[in-house]
């Protein structure tokens, strides 16, 4: 089982057609699961990229 560290949630809203019909719509997060020190961790892709950027700078 992976540890979920992110507190972010998906976006919700309406899809709008040309006739202005409203249909409920949800954008899910881009969650990625990877192993860190032998532990499976689930983060969003944006958070993984920020961690990689921080680790390369250090």
N, C-alpha and C positions, 0 to 999 in steps of 0.2 A: 504494500500500500504506500502511495506517495504522500509526502507531506505538502500541503497546500499553504504557501506563504503569502500569497497575494490577497489583498482585501478588495480588489477592484471587482466591479460587476459589469455585465453587458449593458449596452444601450438599448432603449426601447423607444418605439415611436410608431408612426403610421406610414405605410406605403401609399402613395397617391397616384391614381391613374389620371388620364387626361379628363375623364369625367368626374374627377375629384372624389372618387370612391375611396374611403379610408379602410385599410386592412391592417390589423395589428402586425407589427414586425419587430424582431429582436436581432441585434448584432451581438454574437457571442465573442468572447475573448479568444485570442490566439494562444491557448495554453500549451506549453511544452513541458514534457517530463524528462528530466535528466538525472544522472547519478552524481552526487557531490559527496566525496569522502565516504562512499559506500551507502549513502542514503538517497532514496529517490525523492526528488524535489520537483514540485510543479509551480512554474512561474509563467508569466506572460512573455511573449517573445521580446517585447520592448524592455522588460526588466532584465532578461538574459543579456541583451545587447548592451545595456547600461553597465552590468556587472563586468562583461568582457572588456568594455572600454576602460573601466576603472582599474581592472587588473593589469591591462597592458600599459597604462600610464605609471603604475607603481613599480 
